Amino acid sequence: MRSDTIENFNSQFKGIFDCLGQVPTKGMIPTRLYVLGAVFVYQLTLLQHFETNRNLRVGVKPCLQAE
């Protein structure tokens, strides 16, 4: 069950942040910062959806692209 959940999150995360190929950074530390920033923004967006009683699985990508 855990692997199904992780795979769903990974595919959703990669789709939202267009990380299906290479990331736009070079080196391990900049790549880590890029991914950490993406996770932080994703969590803030989910928090905003939760606090406004919106569905957590619908409309996350358009919300991130608008801001």
CHARMM internal coordinates of N, CA and C (Angstrom, degrees):
IC EDIT
DIST 1 N 1 CA 1.4440
DIST 1 CA 1 C 1.5273
ANGL 1 N 1 CA 1 C 110.61
DIST 1 C 2 N 1.3306
ANGL 1 CA 1 C 2 N 118.00
DIHE 1 N 1 CA 1 C 2 N -39.36
DIST 2 N 2 CA 1.4542
ANGL 1 C 2 N 2 CA 121.16
DIHE 1 CA 1 C 2 N 2 CA -179.44
DIST 2 CA 2 C 1.5228
ANGL 2 N 2 CA 2 C 111.27
DIHE 1 C 2 N 2 CA 2 C -62.68
DIST 2 C 3 N 1.3416
ANGL 2 CA 2 C 3 N 117.17
DIHE 2 N 2 CA 2 C 3 N -41.92
DIST 3 N 3 CA 1.4628
ANGL 2 C 3 N 3 CA 119.67
DIHE 2 CA 2 C 3 N 3 CA -178.25
DIST 3 CA 3 C 1.5259
ANGL 3 N 3 CA 3 C 110.89
DIHE 2 C 3 N 3 CA 3 C -65.37
DIST 3 C 4 N 1.3273
ANGL 3 CA 3 C 4 N 117.75
DIHE 3 N 3 CA 3 C 4 N -35.36
DIST 4 N 4 CA 1.4651
ANGL 3 C 4 N 4 CA 120.22
DIHE 3 CA 3 C 4 N 4 CA 176.55
DIST 4 CA 4 C 1.5193
ANGL 4 N 4 CA 4 C 110.95
DIHE 3 C 4 N 4 CA 4 C -64.06
DIST 4 C 5 N 1.3170
ANGL 4 CA 4 C 5 N 117.01
DIHE 4 N 4 CA 4 C 5 N -42.32
DIST 5 N 5 CA 1.4633
ANGL 4 C 5 N 5 CA 121.65
DIHE 4 CA 4 C 5 N 5 CA 179.94
DIST 5 CA 5 C 1.5197
ANGL 5 N 5 CA 5 C 110.94
DIHE 4 C 5 N 5 CA 5 C -66.01
DIST 5 C 6 N 1.3284
ANGL 5 CA 5 C 6 N 117.47
DIHE 5 N 5 CA 5 C 6 N -45.46
DIST 6 N 6 CA 1.4637
ANGL 5 C 6 N 6 CA 121.61
DIHE 5 CA 5 C 6 N 6 CA -179.43
DIST 6 CA 6 C 1.5266
ANGL 6 N 6 CA 6 C 110.29
DIHE 5 C 6 N 6 CA 6 C -63.62
DIST 6 C 7 N 1.3236
ANGL 6 CA 6 C 7 N 117.72
DIHE 6 N 6 CA 6 C 7 N -43.28
DIST 7 N 7 CA 1.4565
ANGL 6 C 7 N 7 CA 120.52
DIHE 6 CA 6 C 7 N 7 CA 179.93
DIST 7 CA 7 C 1.5199
ANGL 7 N 7 CA 7 C 111.22
DIHE 6 C 7 N 7 CA 7 C -64.03
DIST 7 C 8 N 1.3166
ANGL 7 CA 7 C 8 N 118.17
DIHE 7 N 7 CA 7 C 8 N -39.32
DIST 8 N 8 CA 1.4624
ANGL 7 C 8 N 8 CA 120.53
DIHE 7 CA 7 C 8 N 8 CA 176.52
DIST 8 CA 8 C 1.5192
ANGL 8 N 8 CA 8 C 111.13
DIHE 7 C 8 N 8 CA 8 C -63.39
DIST 8 C 9 N 1.3350
ANGL 8 CA 8 C 9 N 116.70
DIHE 8 N 8 CA 8 C 9 N -42.45
DIST 9 N 9 CA 1.4633
ANGL 8 C 9 N 9 CA 120.03
DIHE 8 CA 8 C 9 N 9 CA 178.73
DIST 9 CA 9 C 1.5184
ANGL 9 N 9 CA 9 C 110.70
DIHE 8 C 9 N 9 CA 9 C -65.04
DIST 9 C 10 N 1.3366
ANGL 9 CA 9 C 10 N 117.22
DIHE 9 N 9 CA 9 C 10 N -44.73
DIST 10 N 10 CA 1.4647
ANGL 9 C 10 N 10 CA 120.35
DIHE 9 CA 9 C 10 N 10 CA -179.03
DIST 10 CA 10 C 1.5234
ANGL 10 N 10 CA 10 C 111.40
DIHE 9 C 10 N 10 CA 10 C -60.52
DIST 10 C 11 N 1.3134
ANGL 10 CA 10 C 11 N 117.59
DIHE 10 N 10 CA 10 C 11 N -45.08
DIST 11 N 11 CA 1.4597
ANGL 10 C 11 N 11 CA 119.46
DIHE 10 CA 10 C 11 N 11 CA -179.11
DIST 11 CA 11 C 1.5277
ANGL 11 N 11 CA 11 C 111.12
DIHE 10 C 11 N 11 CA 11 C -67.59
DIST 11 C 12 N 1.3295
ANGL 11 CA 11 C 12 N 117.39
DIHE 11 N 11 CA 11 C 12 N -39.01
DIST 12 N 12 CA 1.4579
ANGL 11 C 12 N 12 CA 120.47
DIHE 11 CA 11 C 12 N 12 CA 178.13
DIST 12 CA 12 C 1.5294
ANGL 12 N 12 CA 12 C 110.43
DIHE 11 C 12 N 12 CA 12 C -66.31
DIST 12 C 13 N 1.3248
ANGL 12 CA 12 C 13 N 117.38
DIHE 12 N 12 CA 12 C 13 N -43.41
DIST 13 N 13 CA 1.4594
ANGL 12 C 13 N 13 CA 121.98
DIHE 12 CA 12 C 13 N 13 CA -179.80
DIST 13 CA 13 C 1.5238
ANGL 13 N 13 CA 13 C 110.81
DIHE 12 C 13 N 13 CA 13 C -63.15
DIST 13 C 14 N 1.3315
ANGL 13 CA 13 C 14 N 116.74
DIHE 13 N 13 CA 13 C 14 N -45.83
DIST 14 N 14 CA 1.4626
ANGL 13 C 14 N 14 CA 120.47
DIHE 13 CA 13 C 14 N 14 CA 179.91
DIST 14 CA 14 C 1.5160
ANGL 14 N 14 CA 14 C 111.22
DIHE 13 C 14 N 14 CA 14 C -64.38
DIST 14 C 15 N 1.3202
ANGL 14 CA 14 C 15 N 117.36
DIHE 14 N 14 CA 14 C 15 N -36.35
DIST 15 N 15 CA 1.4535
ANGL 14 C 15 N 15 CA 120.55
DIHE 14 CA 14 C 15 N 15 CA 178.41
DIST 15 CA 15 C 1.5136
ANGL 15 N 15 CA 15 C 112.73
DIHE 14 C 15 N 15 CA 15 C -68.99
DIST 15 C 16 N 1.3225
ANGL 15 CA 15 C 16 N 116.76
DIHE 15 N 15 CA 15 C 16 N -38.79
DIST 16 N 16 CA 1.4651
ANGL 15 C 16 N 16 CA 120.69
DIHE 15 CA 15 C 16 N 16 CA -179.03
DIST 16 CA 16 C 1.5202
ANGL 16 N 16 CA 16 C 111.18
DIHE 15 C 16 N 16 CA 16 C -68.32
DIST 16 C 17 N 1.3218
ANGL 16 CA 16 C 17 N 116.86
DIHE 16 N 16 CA 16 C 17 N -44.19
DIST 17 N 17 CA 1.4564
ANGL 16 C 17 N 17 CA 120.65
DIHE 16 CA 16 C 17 N 17 CA -175.08
DIST 17 CA 17 C 1.5231
ANGL 17 N 17 CA 17 C 113.12
DIHE 16 C 17 N 17 CA 17 C -98.45
DIST 17 C 18 N 1.3251
ANGL 17 CA 17 C 18 N 117.33
DIHE 17 N 17 CA 17 C 18 N 11.95
DIST 18 N 18 CA 1.4684
ANGL 17 C 18 N 18 CA 122.64
DIHE 17 CA 17 C 18 N 18 CA 178.57
DIST 18 CA 18 C 1.5224
ANGL 18 N 18 CA 18 C 112.35
DIHE 17 C 18 N 18 CA 18 C 50.81
DIST 18 C 19 N 1.3084
ANGL 18 CA 18 C 19 N 115.94
DIHE 18 N 18 CA 18 C 19 N 47.14
DIST 19 N 19 CA 1.4654
ANGL 18 C 19 N 19 CA 122.41
DIHE 18 CA 18 C 19 N 19 CA 178.83
DIST 19 CA 19 C 1.5229
ANGL 19 N 19 CA 19 C 110.63
DIHE 18 C 19 N 19 CA 19 C -103.15
DIST 19 C 20 N 1.3007
ANGL 19 CA 19 C 20 N 116.82
DIHE 19 N 19 CA 19 C 20 N 36.31
DIST 20 N 20 CA 1.4606
ANGL 19 C 20 N 20 CA 119.80
DIHE 19 CA 19 C 20 N 20 CA -178.76
DIST 20 CA 20 C 1.5289
ANGL 20 N 20 CA 20 C 110.91
DIHE 19 C 20 N 20 CA 20 C -76.53
DIST 20 C 21 N 1.3108
ANGL 20 CA 20 C 21 N 117.64
DIHE 20 N 20 CA 20 C 21 N -23.84
DIST 21 N 21 CA 1.4617
ANGL 20 C 21 N 21 CA 122.23
DIHE 20 CA 20 C 21 N 21 CA 178.37
DIST 21 CA 21 C 1.5157
ANGL 21 N 21 CA 21 C 109.92
DIHE 20 C 21 N 21 CA 21 C -115.16
DIST 21 C 22 N 1.3045
ANGL 21 CA 21 C 22 N 115.41
DIHE 21 N 21 CA 21 C 22 N -136.79
DIST 22 N 22 CA 1.4522
ANGL 21 C 22 N 22 CA 120.48
DIHE 21 CA 21 C 22 N 22 CA 179.49
DIST 22 CA 22 C 1.5247
ANGL 22 N 22 CA 22 C 110.34
DIHE 21 C 22 N 22 CA 22 C -79.99
DIST 22 C 23 N 1.3240
ANGL 22 CA 22 C 23 N 115.42
DIHE 22 N 22 CA 22 C 23 N 148.76
DIST 23 N 23 CA 1.4656
ANGL 22 C 23 N 23 CA 119.85
DIHE 22 CA 22 C 23 N 23 CA 175.59
DIST 23 CA 23 C 1.5195
ANGL 23 N 23 CA 23 C 108.74
DIHE 22 C 23 N 23 CA 23 C -81.74
DIST 23 C 24 N 1.3312
ANGL 23 CA 23 C 24 N 118.31
DIHE 23 N 23 CA 23 C 24 N 156.50
DIST 24 N 24 CA 1.4668
ANGL 23 C 24 N 24 CA 120.81
DIHE 23 CA 23 C 24 N 24 CA -175.39
DIST 24 CA 24 C 1.5230
ANGL 24 N 24 CA 24 C 113.90
DIHE 23 C 24 N 24 CA 24 C -81.00
DIST 24 C 25 N 1.3139
ANGL 24 CA 24 C 25 N 118.19
DIHE 24 N 24 CA 24 C 25 N 24.09
DIST 25 N 25 CA 1.4616
ANGL 24 C 25 N 25 CA 121.32
DIHE 24 CA 24 C 25 N 25 CA 179.53
DIST 25 CA 25 C 1.5168
ANGL 25 N 25 CA 25 C 109.59
DIHE 24 C 25 N 25 CA 25 C -122.08
DIST 25 C 26 N 1.3344
ANGL 25 CA 25 C 26 N 115.37
DIHE 25 N 25 CA 25 C 26 N 161.82
DIST 26 N 26 CA 1.4664
ANGL 25 C 26 N 26 CA 120.80
DIHE 25 CA 25 C 26 N 26 CA 175.85
DIST 26 CA 26 C 1.5209
ANGL 26 N 26 CA 26 C 108.13
DIHE 25 C 26 N 26 CA 26 C -123.87
DIST 26 C 27 N 1.3067
ANGL 26 CA 26 C 27 N 115.77
DIHE 26 N 26 CA 26 C 27 N 134.71
DIST 27 N 27 CA 1.4526
ANGL 26 C 27 N 27 CA 120.26
DIHE 26 CA 26 C 27 N 27 CA 179.77
DIST 27 CA 27 C 1.5151
ANGL 27 N 27 CA 27 C 111.52
DIHE 26 C 27 N 27 CA 27 C 99.83
DIST 27 C 28 N 1.3155
ANGL 27 CA 27 C 28 N 114.94
DIHE 27 N 27 CA 27 C 28 N 158.36
DIST 28 N 28 CA 1.4578
ANGL 27 C 28 N 28 CA 120.00
DIHE 27 CA 27 C 28 N 28 CA -174.99
DIST 28 CA 28 C 1.5309
ANGL 28 N 28 CA 28 C 112.45
DIHE 27 C 28 N 28 CA 28 C -72.89
DIST 28 C 29 N 1.3208
ANGL 28 CA 28 C 29 N 117.96
DIHE 28 N 28 CA 28 C 29 N -44.39
DIST 29 N 29 CA 1.4697
ANGL 28 C 29 N 29 CA 120.51
DIHE 28 CA 28 C 29 N 29 CA -176.12
DIST 29 CA 29 C 1.5292
ANGL 29 N 29 CA 29 C 111.45
DIHE 28 C 29 N 29 CA 29 C -67.42
DIST 29 C 30 N 1.3460
ANGL 29 CA 29 C 30 N 120.15
DIHE 29 N 29 CA 29 C 30 N -47.46
DIST 30 N 30 CA 1.4657
ANGL 29 C 30 N 30 CA 118.38
DIHE 29 CA 29 C 30 N 30 CA 176.58
DIST 30 CA 30 C 1.5298
ANGL 30 N 30 CA 30 C 113.30
DIHE 29 C 30 N 30 CA 30 C -61.43
DIST 30 C 31 N 1.3296
ANGL 30 CA 30 C 31 N 117.30
DIHE 30 N 30 CA 30 C 31 N -34.76
DIST 31 N 31 CA 1.4585
ANGL 30 C 31 N 31 CA 120.43
DIHE 30 CA 30 C 31 N 31 CA 178.17
DIST 31 CA 31 C 1.5180
ANGL 31 N 31 CA 31 C 110.72
DIHE 30 C 31 N 31 CA 31 C -67.28
DIST 31 C 32 N 1.3197
ANGL 31 CA 31 C 32 N 116.63
DIHE 31 N 31 CA 31 C 32 N -41.53
DIST 32 N 32 CA 1.4675
ANGL 31 C 32 N 32 CA 120.06
DIHE 31 CA 31 C 32 N 32 CA 176.58
DIST 32 CA 32 C 1.5232
ANGL 32 N 32 CA 32 C 111.13
DIHE 31 C 32 N 32 CA 32 C -61.07
DIST 32 C 33 N 1.3312
ANGL 32 CA 32 C 33 N 117.08
DIHE 32 N 32 CA 32 C 33 N -42.74
DIST 33 N 33 CA 1.4645
ANGL 32 C 33 N 33 CA 120.62
DIHE 32 CA 32 C 33 N 33 CA 179.00
DIST 33 CA 33 C 1.5260
ANGL 33 N 33 CA 33 C 111.33
DIHE 32 C 33 N 33 CA 33 C -65.43
DIST 33 C 34 N 1.3218
ANGL 33 CA 33 C 34 N 116.91
DIHE 33 N 33 CA 33 C 34 N -37.76
DIST 34 N 34 CA 1.4654
ANGL 33 C 34 N 34 CA 121.49
DIHE 33 CA 33 C 34 N 34 CA 178.00
DIST 34 CA 34 C 1.5274
ANGL 34 N 34 CA 34 C 110.39
DIHE 33 C 34 N 34 CA 34 C -62.11
DIST 34 C 35 N 1.3149
ANGL 34 CA 34 C 35 N 116.49
DIHE 34 N 34 CA 34 C 35 N -47.65
DIST 35 N 35 CA 1.4679
ANGL 34 C 35 N 35 CA 120.45
DIHE 34 CA 34 C 35 N 35 CA -179.13
DIST 35 CA 35 C 1.5248
ANGL 35 N 35 CA 35 C 110.46
DIHE 34 C 35 N 35 CA 35 C -68.52
DIST 35 C 36 N 1.3185
ANGL 35 CA 35 C 36 N 117.97
DIHE 35 N 35 CA 35 C 36 N -40.74
DIST 36 N 36 CA 1.4640
ANGL 35 C 36 N 36 CA 121.14
DIHE 35 CA 35 C 36 N 36 CA 178.42
DIST 36 CA 36 C 1.5212
ANGL 36 N 36 CA 36 C 110.87
DIHE 35 C 36 N 36 CA 36 C -61.54
DIST 36 C 37 N 1.3263
ANGL 36 CA 36 C 37 N 116.84
DIHE 36 N 36 CA 36 C 37 N -42.39
DIST 37 N 37 CA 1.4613
ANGL 36 C 37 N 37 CA 120.40
DIHE 36 CA 36 C 37 N 37 CA 177.29
DIST 37 CA 37 C 1.5118
ANGL 37 N 37 CA 37 C 112.00
DIHE 36 C 37 N 37 CA 37 C -64.31
DIST 37 C 38 N 1.3326
ANGL 37 CA 37 C 38 N 116.97
DIHE 37 N 37 CA 37 C 38 N -39.60
DIST 38 N 38 CA 1.4541
ANGL 37 C 38 N 38 CA 120.77
DIHE 37 CA 37 C 38 N 38 CA 178.41
DIST 38 CA 38 C 1.5268
ANGL 38 N 38 CA 38 C 111.13
DIHE 37 C 38 N 38 CA 38 C -64.30
DIST 38 C 39 N 1.3248
ANGL 38 CA 38 C 39 N 117.10
DIHE 38 N 38 CA 38 C 39 N -42.21
DIST 39 N 39 CA 1.4651
ANGL 38 C 39 N 39 CA 120.84
DIHE 38 CA 38 C 39 N 39 CA 178.50
DIST 39 CA 39 C 1.5233
ANGL 39 N 39 CA 39 C 110.27
DIHE 38 C 39 N 39 CA 39 C -64.66
DIST 39 C 40 N 1.3243
ANGL 39 CA 39 C 40 N 117.75
DIHE 39 N 39 CA 39 C 40 N -40.39
DIST 40 N 40 CA 1.4551
ANGL 39 C 40 N 40 CA 122.03
DIHE 39 CA 39 C 40 N 40 CA 179.52
DIST 40 CA 40 C 1.5307
ANGL 40 N 40 CA 40 C 111.15
DIHE 39 C 40 N 40 CA 40 C -62.58
DIST 40 C 41 N 1.3167
ANGL 40 CA 40 C 41 N 116.62
DIHE 40 N 40 CA 40 C 41 N -46.64
DIST 41 N 41 CA 1.4666
ANGL 40 C 41 N 41 CA 120.69
DIHE 40 CA 40 C 41 N 41 CA 179.25
DIST 41 CA 41 C 1.5243
ANGL 41 N 41 CA 41 C 110.54
DIHE 40 C 41 N 41 CA 41 C -64.49
DIST 41 C 42 N 1.3274
ANGL 41 CA 41 C 42 N 116.66
DIHE 41 N 41 CA 41 C 42 N -39.40
DIST 42 N 42 CA 1.4635
ANGL 41 C 42 N 42 CA 121.09
DIHE 41 CA 41 C 42 N 42 CA 177.77
DIST 42 CA 42 C 1.5277
ANGL 42 N 42 CA 42 C 110.72
DIHE 41 C 42 N 42 CA 42 C -61.69
DIST 42 C 43 N 1.3227
ANGL 42 CA 42 C 43 N 116.93
DIHE 42 N 42 CA 42 C 43 N -43.70
DIST 43 N 43 CA 1.4618
ANGL 42 C 43 N 43 CA 120.57
DIHE 42 CA 42 C 43 N 43 CA 179.53
DIST 43 CA 43 C 1.5219
ANGL 43 N 43 CA 43 C 111.70
DIHE 42 C 43 N 43 CA 43 C -66.33
DIST 43 C 44 N 1.3173
ANGL 43 CA 43 C 44 N 117.42
DIHE 43 N 43 CA 43 C 44 N -38.72
DIST 44 N 44 CA 1.4654
ANGL 43 C 44 N 44 CA 120.20
DIHE 43 CA 43 C 44 N 44 CA 176.46
DIST 44 CA 44 C 1.5264
ANGL 44 N 44 CA 44 C 111.25
DIHE 43 C 44 N 44 CA 44 C -63.20
DIST 44 C 45 N 1.3223
ANGL 44 CA 44 C 45 N 116.42
DIHE 44 N 44 CA 44 C 45 N -39.38
DIST 45 N 45 CA 1.4599
ANGL 44 C 45 N 45 CA 120.21
DIHE 44 CA 44 C 45 N 45 CA 178.62
DIST 45 CA 45 C 1.5240
ANGL 45 N 45 CA 45 C 110.85
DIHE 44 C 45 N 45 CA 45 C -65.80
DIST 45 C 46 N 1.3347
ANGL 45 CA 45 C 46 N 117.16
DIHE 45 N 45 CA 45 C 46 N -41.96
DIST 46 N 46 CA 1.4610
ANGL 45 C 46 N 46 CA 119.95
DIHE 45 CA 45 C 46 N 46 CA 177.15
DIST 46 CA 46 C 1.5265
ANGL 46 N 46 CA 46 C 111.12
DIHE 45 C 46 N 46 CA 46 C -64.30
DIST 46 C 47 N 1.3203
ANGL 46 CA 46 C 47 N 117.37
DIHE 46 N 46 CA 46 C 47 N -37.78
DIST 47 N 47 CA 1.4617
ANGL 46 C 47 N 47 CA 120.87
DIHE 46 CA 46 C 47 N 47 CA 177.19
DIST 47 CA 47 C 1.5231
ANGL 47 N 47 CA 47 C 110.45
DIHE 46 C 47 N 47 CA 47 C -63.13
DIST 47 C 48 N 1.3252
ANGL 47 CA 47 C 48 N 116.46
DIHE 47 N 47 CA 47 C 48 N -43.00
DIST 48 N 48 CA 1.4623
ANGL 47 C 48 N 48 CA 120.38
DIHE 47 CA 47 C 48 N 48 CA 178.24
DIST 48 CA 48 C 1.5297
ANGL 48 N 48 CA 48 C 110.71
DIHE 47 C 48 N 48 CA 48 C -62.12
DIST 48 C 49 N 1.3302
ANGL 48 CA 48 C 49 N 116.85
DIHE 48 N 48 CA 48 C 49 N -43.45
DIST 49 N 49 CA 1.4616
ANGL 48 C 49 N 49 CA 120.44
DIHE 48 CA 48 C 49 N 49 CA 177.81
DIST 49 CA 49 C 1.5280
ANGL 49 N 49 CA 49 C 110.73
DIHE 48 C 49 N 49 CA 49 C -61.75
DIST 49 C 50 N 1.3188
ANGL 49 CA 49 C 50 N 117.05
DIHE 49 N 49 CA 49 C 50 N -41.76
DIST 50 N 50 CA 1.4555
ANGL 49 C 50 N 50 CA 121.50
DIHE 49 CA 49 C 50 N 50 CA -178.99
DIST 50 CA 50 C 1.5287
ANGL 50 N 50 CA 50 C 111.33
DIHE 49 C 50 N 50 CA 50 C -64.70
DIST 50 C 51 N 1.3306
ANGL 50 CA 50 C 51 N 116.02
DIHE 50 N 50 CA 50 C 51 N -45.37
DIST 51 N 51 CA 1.4647
ANGL 50 C 51 N 51 CA 119.86
DIHE 50 CA 50 C 51 N 51 CA -177.37
DIST 51 CA 51 C 1.5211
ANGL 51 N 51 CA 51 C 112.97
DIHE 50 C 51 N 51 CA 51 C -68.94
DIST 51 C 52 N 1.3245
ANGL 51 CA 51 C 52 N 117.43
DIHE 51 N 51 CA 51 C 52 N -24.93
DIST 52 N 52 CA 1.4619
ANGL 51 C 52 N 52 CA 120.60
DIHE 51 CA 51 C 52 N 52 CA 178.33
DIST 52 CA 52 C 1.5279
ANGL 52 N 52 CA 52 C 111.70
DIHE 51 C 52 N 52 CA 52 C -98.50
DIST 52 C 53 N 1.3306
ANGL 52 CA 52 C 53 N 116.61
DIHE 52 N 52 CA 52 C 53 N 12.72
DIST 53 N 53 CA 1.4701
ANGL 52 C 53 N 53 CA 123.80
DIHE 52 CA 52 C 53 N 53 CA 177.16
DIST 53 CA 53 C 1.5187
ANGL 53 N 53 CA 53 C 113.19
DIHE 52 C 53 N 53 CA 53 C 57.67
DIST 53 C 54 N 1.3259
ANGL 53 CA 53 C 54 N 116.77
DIHE 53 N 53 CA 53 C 54 N 36.77
DIST 54 N 54 CA 1.4638
ANGL 53 C 54 N 54 CA 121.03
DIHE 53 CA 53 C 54 N 54 CA 174.88
DIST 54 CA 54 C 1.5225
ANGL 54 N 54 CA 54 C 109.19
DIHE 53 C 54 N 54 CA 54 C -96.31
DIST 54 C 55 N 1.3184
ANGL 54 CA 54 C 55 N 115.64
DIHE 54 N 54 CA 54 C 55 N 160.92
DIST 55 N 55 CA 1.4544
ANGL 54 C 55 N 55 CA 121.20
DIHE 54 CA 54 C 55 N 55 CA 177.60
DIST 55 CA 55 C 1.5288
ANGL 55 N 55 CA 55 C 109.11
DIHE 54 C 55 N 55 CA 55 C -65.62
DIST 55 C 56 N 1.3213
ANGL 55 CA 55 C 56 N 117.20
DIHE 55 N 55 CA 55 C 56 N 130.77
DIST 56 N 56 CA 1.4632
ANGL 55 C 56 N 56 CA 121.58
DIHE 55 CA 55 C 56 N 56 CA -176.80
DIST 56 CA 56 C 1.5246
ANGL 56 N 56 CA 56 C 112.66
DIHE 55 C 56 N 56 CA 56 C -75.03
DIST 56 C 57 N 1.3152
ANGL 56 CA 56 C 57 N 118.20
DIHE 56 N 56 CA 56 C 57 N -14.77
DIST 57 N 57 CA 1.4585
ANGL 56 C 57 N 57 CA 120.76
DIHE 56 CA 56 C 57 N 57 CA -177.22
DIST 57 CA 57 C 1.5260
ANGL 57 N 57 CA 57 C 112.66
DIHE 56 C 57 N 57 CA 57 C -104.08
DIST 57 C 58 N 1.3057
ANGL 57 CA 57 C 58 N 118.20
DIHE 57 N 57 CA 57 C 58 N -4.41
DIST 58 N 58 CA 1.4637
ANGL 57 C 58 N 58 CA 121.19
DIHE 57 CA 57 C 58 N 58 CA -175.33
DIST 58 CA 58 C 1.5203
ANGL 58 N 58 CA 58 C 109.35
DIHE 57 C 58 N 58 CA 58 C -119.60
DIST 58 C 59 N 1.3154
ANGL 58 CA 58 C 59 N 116.66
DIHE 58 N 58 CA 58 C 59 N 130.59
DIST 59 N 59 CA 1.4510
ANGL 58 C 59 N 59 CA 121.59
DIHE 58 CA 58 C 59 N 59 CA 172.97
DIST 59 CA 59 C 1.5106
ANGL 59 N 59 CA 59 C 116.24
DIHE 58 C 59 N 59 CA 59 C 83.25
DIST 59 C 60 N 1.3308
ANGL 59 CA 59 C 60 N 118.47
DIHE 59 N 59 CA 59 C 60 N 14.74
DIST 60 N 60 CA 1.4617
ANGL 59 C 60 N 60 CA 119.71
DIHE 59 CA 59 C 60 N 60 CA -179.20
DIST 60 CA 60 C 1.5267
ANGL 60 N 60 CA 60 C 110.66
DIHE 59 C 60 N 60 CA 60 C -73.80
DIST 60 C 61 N 1.3298
ANGL 60 CA 60 C 61 N 117.89
DIHE 60 N 60 CA 60 C 61 N -45.07
DIST 61 N 61 CA 1.4667
ANGL 60 C 61 N 61 CA 120.70
DIHE 60 CA 60 C 61 N 61 CA -178.68
DIST 61 CA 61 C 1.5303
ANGL 61 N 61 CA 61 C 112.48
DIHE 60 C 61 N 61 CA 61 C -62.56
DIST 61 C 62 N 1.3426
ANGL 61 CA 61 C 62 N 119.52
DIHE 61 N 61 CA 61 C 62 N -47.93
DIST 62 N 62 CA 1.4722
ANGL 61 C 62 N 62 CA 118.65
DIHE 61 CA 61 C 62 N 62 CA 177.49
DIST 62 CA 62 C 1.5370
ANGL 62 N 62 CA 62 C 112.17
DIHE 61 C 62 N 62 CA 62 C -61.44
DIST 62 C 63 N 1.3204
ANGL 62 CA 62 C 63 N 116.50
DIHE 62 N 62 CA 62 C 63 N -35.06
DIST 63 N 63 CA 1.4617
ANGL 62 C 63 N 63 CA 120.08
DIHE 62 CA 62 C 63 N 63 CA 178.61
DIST 63 CA 63 C 1.5297
ANGL 63 N 63 CA 63 C 110.57
DIHE 62 C 63 N 63 CA 63 C -64.80
DIST 63 C 64 N 1.3160
ANGL 63 CA 63 C 64 N 117.36
DIHE 63 N 63 CA 63 C 64 N -42.13
DIST 64 N 64 CA 1.4591
ANGL 63 C 64 N 64 CA 120.83
DIHE 63 CA 63 C 64 N 64 CA 179.04
DIST 64 CA 64 C 1.5222
ANGL 64 N 64 CA 64 C 111.76
DIHE 63 C 64 N 64 CA 64 C -68.95
DIST 64 C 65 N 1.3032
ANGL 64 CA 64 C 65 N 117.46
DIHE 64 N 64 CA 64 C 65 N -35.42
DIST 65 N 65 CA 1.4570
ANGL 64 C 65 N 65 CA 120.76
DIHE 64 CA 64 C 65 N 65 CA -179.47
DIST 65 CA 65 C 1.5232
ANGL 65 N 65 CA 65 C 111.57
DIHE 64 C 65 N 65 CA 65 C -73.31
DIST 65 C 66 N 1.3314
ANGL 65 CA 65 C 66 N 117.38
DIHE 65 N 65 CA 65 C 66 N -26.31
DIST 66 N 66 CA 1.4618
ANGL 65 C 66 N 66 CA 121.39
DIHE 65 CA 65 C 66 N 66 CA -178.77
DIST 66 CA 66 C 1.5123
ANGL 66 N 66 CA 66 C 112.58
DIHE 65 C 66 N 66 CA 66 C -78.31
DIST 66 C 67 N 1.3208
ANGL 66 CA 66 C 67 N 117.36
DIHE 66 N 66 CA 66 C 67 N -24.87
DIST 67 N 67 CA 1.4669
ANGL 66 C 67 N 67 CA 119.85
DIHE 66 CA 66 C 67 N 67 CA -173.90
DIST 67 CA 67 C 1.4811
ANGL 67 N 67 CA 67 C 112.72
DIHE 66 C 67 N 67 CA 67 C -94.48
END
COOR INIT
IC SEED 1 N 1 CA 1 C
IC BUILD
